[in-house]
Amino acid sequence: MSNHEKFTAIVGQNLNLIQLRGYAPMDRLTHISEADEFDQEKNPQGTQRDLNLPHARNIATYAQAVLHEEEKPGAFPEVLLNIRKLEVLTEIKKDGQKIDFNTLQPGDFVEFSIDVDLVRSLTKQFDPAISRVDGNHRLAAPSTREGEDLEWPSIPFAFFVGLSKGHERALFAAINGNQRRMNTSHLSNIMAALGGDSLLLREADRPLWFAQKISDGDYVFCDRIFFGGSKQGVKEKLGYVPPITLKQLETSMKLSLSELGGFINEFMPSQIEAAKGSEEAAEELVSQATKVLSVINMYWTAVSKAYPEAWAENAGKKKYILFESIGLSAFSRYCGTLMIELMNTGYTQEAFDLQLKQLAAAFPLEKGEFEGIAGGGGATKVFQQLIVARNDDGSKAKWAINNL
C-alpha cells in the first residue's frame, strides 16, 4: 500500500499562477521534496545554489528553539514548491468530493494527497518529482537532525503544479534577484534593542553590545553613527548623515576585543559563569563590560582629539581614511593593542591622549598617503604601518619637538 502525505490548502492566485497554500510541519515538506541544484557541468539548467550545511543547521537550531519558546516570537516565510511530476498528486478533494486540478478556483478550500513512494521512484538526480523553488535551506534543516526524535514546527507552504524547469528558474531569479538587501545596521539596531545586556552572554554578540553602548549620548561615538533605516530624521536633526554605520562600529568593537586575545578573561572574568546561567555573575559581567567600555571610550576620545579634522568628517566623499574601512579597522585593532600595553600603568584619559598625540605627529591620515591600499589586506597593512610609526624613534623625536 502506498504511503501518502495529506495536506489542506486554500487555492489562490499569485499574479498569473495558481497556488495551493497552507501550513505543514517542516519535516513532512522535507520528506516529499528535493532541490534541483545547479551544476555548471552536470546540471547547467538547475535552479538552486549549493546547500550550505552550517546555514541549514543554524535554521534547524532556530526552529527547534522557538518551537519551545513561549516569549520569543519566531516565524519563517513560506517555502515554494513545484509538483513537476503530476502523477504524484494522487487526489484533490473539495467538500469531500474528488475534483480535477484544472477545475480549481481561487478561494477553494481543498485537501490533496502526495504519493511519497511514487515521489521517491520518480525523483532522479537533478530532476526531483517535487522541486524546491524557494526555501531549500529551510527544508534541508530537518535532514541535518536525522536520527533524532524531534517534533518540527509548522511553516507556510505554497505548491505550484506543473511548472517547467524554465518557469522555476524565472521565478527563482525574480524572487532572489529583485529583493532589496536588508540594511545590516538596521538589523543590528533591532538585535541590540532585543538583546540588551544579554548580548554579553555570547562572545559573538558582545561586539554589538559595545557598539550600541558607545554610540549613546554619553560616549564619544554619539552623533557619529548611522543606525540604518530612513536618513531623513537624522539629517533633519544633525544636518548630516553620520559617517559610520552601526554594523561598521560592531565590526570595530569585534576587532578591538579580538586583539585583546586571552586578556579579555582578565577584563571580564565573570563571562564563563554568566554564560552558565548565574544571575550574580551576569550582573558582575555587565559591570565589568562597562569598565571595558569606558577604556575603549577613552581611546576613541583620544583619537578624536589627535585627529580632529578626520573625526569631523561625515558620510560621503572623505579626505581622510579614519572612517573608511582600512582606517577604522586599523585603529580598532590598535585600541586592543594599546589597552594591553597600558594595563600595568593604569587607564587614564591623559595616558591615551599622550599616546595618540605622539602617533598623530608621525602618522597622517590623508587619503593621498594610502593610494592603492584597500580591503582586508589593506587594513592589515595600515595597522602595521601605524605600529611602525608609533614605535619609530624618529617619530618620537618629531613629536617631542612639536610639543616643546
C-alpha positions in Angstrom: 0.0 0.0 0.0 1.4 3.4 -1.0 2.5 5.9 1.6 0.7 9.2 1.2 1.2 12.6 2.8 -2.1 14.6 3.0 -2.3 18.4 3.1 -5.0 21.0 3.4 -4.7 24.2 1.5 -6.6 27.2 0.1 -6.4 27.8 -3.6 -5.2 31.3 -4.6 -3.8 33.2 -7.5 -0.4 34.8 -7.1 0.0 37.2 -10.1 -0.7 34.9 -13.0 -0.2 31.5 -11.3 -2.4 29.3 -9.2 -1.1 28.1 -5.9 -2.1 25.7 -3.2 -1.2 27.5 0.0 -1.3 26.1 3.6 0.8 25.0 6.6 2.6 21.8 7.4 5.4 20.5 9.7 8.8 21.2 8.2 9.8 17.6 8.1 6.8 16.5 6.1 7.6 19.0 3.4 11.3 17.9 3.5 10.2 14.3 3.1 8.5 14.9 -0.3 10.8 17.4 -2.0 14.3 17.8 -3.3 16.3 20.7 -4.6 17.2 20.9 -8.3 20.8 22.1 -7.7 22.7 23.9 -10.4 25.9 22.2 -11.6 27.7 24.0 -14.4 28.8 20.7 -15.9 26.1 18.1 -14.9 23.1 20.3 -14.5 23.6 23.7 -16.1 19.8 24.3 -16.2 19.4 23.7 -12.4 17.9 26.3 -10.1 19.2 26.1 -6.6 22.6 27.1 -5.2 24.8 24.6 -3.3 23.4 23.7 0.1 25.3 25.5 2.9 25.1 22.9 5.6 26.1 25.2 8.5 23.3 27.5 7.5 20.8 24.7 7.3 21.9 23.5 10.8 21.5 27.0 12.2 18.0 27.1 10.8 17.3 23.7 12.4 18.6 25.0 15.7 16.5 28.2 15.5 13.3 26.2 14.5 13.7 23.9 17.5 14.5 26.7 19.9 11.5 28.9 19.0 9.2 25.8 19.0 9.6 25.6 22.7 10.0 29.3 23.5 6.8 31.0 24.6 8.1 34.6 25.0 10.2 34.8 21.9 8.3 35.1 18.5 9.5 33.0 15.6 8.4 32.6 12.1 9.6 31.6 8.6 8.4 33.0 5.2 6.6 30.4 3.1 8.5 27.8 1.1 7.7 27.5 -2.6 7.5 24.0 -4.2 6.6 22.8 -7.7 4.9 19.5 -8.4 6.8 18.6 -11.6 5.5 15.0 -12.0 1.8 15.4 -11.9 1.1 11.7 -11.2 2.4 12.1 -7.6 -0.6 14.4 -6.9 -2.9 11.5 -6.5 -6.1 13.1 -5.2 -7.7 16.5 -4.6 -10.9 16.8 -2.7 -13.2 19.8 -2.2 -16.0 19.4 0.3 -15.2 15.6 0.4 -15.6 15.2 -3.4 -12.7 14.4 -5.7 -12.1 17.1 -8.3 -9.6 17.8 -11.1 -6.8 20.4 -10.5 -7.8 22.3 -13.6 -11.3 23.0 -12.1 -9.9 24.7 -9.0 -10.9 28.3 -8.4 -9.3 30.9 -6.1 -10.9 30.6 -2.7 -11.5 26.9 -2.8 -10.5 25.0 0.3 -9.1 21.6 -0.6 -7.4 18.5 0.7 -4.7 16.9 -1.5 -2.5 13.8 -1.3 1.0 13.2 -2.4 2.2 9.6 -3.1 5.5 9.6 -1.2 6.6 6.2 -2.7 5.9 7.5 -6.2 7.8 10.7 -5.4 10.8 8.6 -4.5 10.7 6.4 -7.5 10.3 9.3 -9.9 12.9 11.6 -8.3 16.2 11.4 -10.2 19.4 13.3 -9.6 18.9 16.9 -10.7 15.2 16.1 -11.5 13.0 15.9 -8.4 9.4 15.0 -8.7 8.6 17.9 -6.3 11.1 20.7 -6.7 12.1 23.3 -4.1 11.7 26.6 -5.9 12.5 28.7 -2.9 13.3 27.7 0.7 15.8 25.0 0.1 17.8 25.7 3.3 14.6 25.8 5.4 13.5 22.4 4.0 17.0 20.9 4.4 17.1 21.8 8.1 15.3 18.7 9.3 17.7 16.5 7.3 20.6 17.8 9.4 19.0 16.3 12.5 18.1 12.8 11.1 18.1 10.1 13.7 16.8 12.4 16.4 13.2 12.0 17.6 12.2 15.7 17.1 8.9 17.5 16.7 9.1 20.1 13.9 7.1 23.2 13.8 4.6 24.0 11.0 5.6 26.6 8.4 3.7 28.1 5.4 4.0 26.5 2.0 2.8 27.2 -1.5 2.7 24.5 -4.1 2.7 25.2 -7.8 1.6 22.4 -10.1 3.2 21.6 -13.5 5.7 24.4 -13.9 8.6 23.7 -16.2 12.2 23.9 -15.2 12.4 27.2 -17.1 9.5 28.6 -15.2 11.1 27.6 -12.0 14.3 29.4 -12.9 12.4 32.5 -13.9 10.6 32.5 -10.5 13.9 31.9 -8.6 15.5 34.9 -10.5 12.6 37.1 -9.9 12.4 36.3 -6.2 16.1 36.4 -5.4 17.2 39.0 -7.9 14.7 41.7 -7.1 15.0 41.6 -3.3 16.4 44.7 -1.6 19.1 43.6 0.8 18.3 44.3 4.4 20.4 47.2 5.8 22.7 45.4 8.2 22.9 48.3 10.5 19.1 48.5 10.7 19.1 44.8 11.6 21.9 45.2 14.2 19.9 48.0 15.8 16.9 45.8 16.1 19.0 42.9 17.6 20.7 45.3 20.1 17.3 46.5 21.3 16.0 43.0 21.7 19.1 41.6 23.3 20.1 44.3 25.8 22.7 43.2 28.3 22.0 39.5 27.4 24.2 40.2 24.3 27.2 39.9 26.7 26.5 36.2 27.4 27.6 35.1 23.9 31.1 36.0 22.6 29.7 36.5 19.1 27.1 39.1 20.3 29.4 41.1 22.6 30.7 43.5 19.9 27.1 44.6 19.2 26.6 45.4 22.9 29.7 47.5 22.9 28.8 49.2 19.7 25.3 50.1 20.9 26.6 51.4 24.2 29.4 53.5 22.9 27.1 55.2 20.4 24.9 56.5 23.3 24.8 60.2 24.2 27.4 60.0 26.9 30.1 58.4 24.8 32.4 59.5 22.0 30.6 57.9 19.1 27.4 59.9 19.8 26.3 61.5 16.5 28.9 59.6 14.6 26.8 56.5 14.0 24.0 55.9 11.4 21.6 53.2 12.7 20.0 52.3 9.3 16.5 52.9 8.0 15.5 56.3 6.8 18.1 59.0 6.7 15.6 61.9 6.8 15.3 62.2 10.6 19.0 62.1 11.3 19.6 64.7 8.6 17.0 67.0 10.0 18.4 66.6 13.5 22.1 66.8 12.7 22.3 68.4 9.3 24.3 65.4 8.0 24.4 61.6 7.9 26.9 60.2 10.4 30.0 58.6 8.8 29.9 55.2 10.4 27.1 52.6 10.3 26.2 50.6 13.4 27.4 47.5 11.6 30.8 49.0 11.0 31.0 50.0 14.6 30.1 46.5 15.6 32.9 45.2 13.5 35.2 47.8 15.0 34.4 46.6 18.5 34.9 43.0 17.4 38.4 43.8 16.1 39.3 45.6 19.4 38.1 42.7 21.6 39.8 40.1 19.3 43.1 42.0 19.6 42.9 41.6 23.4 43.0 37.9 22.9 43.3 35.9 26.2 43.4 39.2 28.2 39.7 39.5 27.7 39.4 37.0 30.6 41.2 39.4 32.9 38.9 42.2 31.9 35.7 40.2 32.2 36.3 37.2 34.4 32.6 36.6 35.1 31.7 35.7 31.5 32.0 31.9 31.9 29.8 31.6 35.0 27.3 34.2 33.5 27.0 32.1 30.4 26.2 29.1 32.5 23.2 30.9 34.0 24.4 32.6 37.1 22.4 35.8 37.7 25.0 37.1 40.1 27.8 36.5 37.6 25.6 38.2 34.8 25.3 41.3 36.9 29.1 41.3 37.5 29.7 40.8 33.8 27.7 43.9 33.0 29.7 45.9 35.5 33.0 44.5 34.1 32.0 45.2 30.5 31.0 48.7 31.4 34.6 49.3 32.7 36.0 47.9 29.4 33.6 50.2 27.5 34.9 53.2 29.5 38.5 52.3 28.5 37.6 51.9 24.8 35.8 55.2 25.0 39.0 56.9 26.4 40.9 55.5 23.4 38.5 56.8 20.8 38.2 60.1 22.6 42.0 60.4 22.3 41.7 59.6 18.6 39.1 62.4 18.2 41.4 64.9 19.8 44.5 63.7 17.9 42.8 63.8 14.5 40.0 66.4 14.9 39.6 67.1 11.2 39.3 63.4 10.3 36.9 62.9 13.2 34.7 65.7 12.0 34.1 64.1 8.6 30.6 62.8 7.8 29.1 60.4 5.3 30.1 61.0 1.7 33.4 61.6 0.0 36.2 61.8 2.6 39.6 63.4 2.7 40.9 61.1 5.5 40.8 57.4 6.0 39.8 57.3 9.6 36.2 56.3 8.9 36.9 54.3 5.8 37.3 50.5 6.2 41.1 50.4 6.2 41.4 53.2 8.7 38.6 52.2 11.1 39.9 48.6 11.1 43.5 49.6 11.8 42.6 52.0 14.6 40.2 49.4 16.1 42.9 46.8 16.3 45.3 49.4 17.7 42.8 50.0 20.5 43.2 46.5 21.8 47.0 46.7 21.4 47.2 49.9 23.4 44.9 48.6 26.1 47.2 45.6 26.7 50.3 47.9 26.8 48.7 50.3 29.4 47.3 47.5 31.6 50.1 47.8 34.2 50.3 51.6 34.3 46.5 52.1 34.6 44.0 53.7 32.3 43.6 57.4 32.2 42.4 59.8 29.6 45.7 61.6 29.8 47.6 58.4 29.1 45.6 57.7 25.9 45.8 61.4 24.8 49.6 61.3 25.1 49.9 58.1 23.0 47.6 59.3 20.2 49.1 62.8 20.0 52.5 61.1 19.5 51.0 58.9 16.8 49.3 61.7 15.0 52.6 63.6 14.7 54.1 60.8 12.7 51.1 59.1 11.0 48.9 61.4 8.8 45.5 60.1 7.7 45.1 62.0 4.3 43.9 59.5 1.7 46.7 60.5 -0.6 49.1 58.8 1.7 47.3 55.4 1.2 46.8 55.2 -2.6 46.1 51.7 -3.8 45.6 50.3 -0.3 42.2 48.7 0.2 40.3 45.6 1.5 41.2 43.4 4.4 44.8 43.1 3.3 44.9 46.9 3.1 43.6 47.3 6.6 46.3 45.0 7.9 48.9 47.0 6.1 47.7 50.3 7.6 47.7 48.7 11.0 51.3 47.5 10.5 52.3 51.0 9.3 50.6 52.5 12.3 52.6 50.3 14.7 55.9 51.2 12.9 55.2 54.9 13.0 54.2 54.8 16.7 57.4 52.9 17.7 59.9 54.7 15.4 62.4 56.7 17.4 62.4 59.4 14.8 58.7 59.8 15.1 59.0 60.1 18.9 61.7 62.8 18.4 59.5 64.6 15.9 56.6 64.5 18.4 58.8 65.8 21.2 60.0 68.8 19.1 56.4 69.6 18.1 55.4 69.7 21.7 58.2 71.9 23.2 
